[in-house]
Amino acid sequence: MKKKIIFLCIILFSYTTFALEFNPIKAYKIRKKNIFNSPEIIQFFSFLCPYCYDLEKTYNIRKLIRKKINQNIKIKTYHVNFLGGELGEILTKTWIIAEQMGVEEKIIIPIFKGVQESHTLNNIDDIRAIFLEKTGISIRKYDQFWNSFLVKILVQKNNKEIKKIDLNYVPAMLINGKYTIKYSKLETLFKNHFSKNYIELIKFLLLKNNKN
């Protein structure tokens, strides 16, 4: 009997602690101007951003979102090109090609590591080499995508969407075209159980929008 009481107390304490910790009010911002006809969740990142790397490597947020959020929710990930000059533009195009080929999971961590840890990815040739190595895609197919009109249009669309949202920082997330989430704010508020709180915040904002 005592063991059961102790067990229930532990559960209650854990739940209370989590509830107190998860205070979403200060963790997001309501946009003055809503973005209409957009995916419910839009993620923004850059391979040149240390915090973006942290979200991917340490917290695995991108995969958790796809695992924990309703499968009917539309999710889009944009790579911004306002960091890193020409290299940022190359990485944006590389990400778009990876999406078109369906190989994002094969290249995202290797590119992050090459850019931020080993510093071996510094130009277009370095990036193409790691892309081909990790995906097994032929040079011919890669170059076809790189030079295609479709990818050119998608790059323009990518940059247009970022400009429309008036974004100048990463990592960032836009929920239902109305709520923006900043990593820096989350990091301060959710020091413990960061990943769990991040997902709960996303769910909270998705439901909040439906109630409004």
Disulfide bonds with the S-S distance in Angstrom:
none
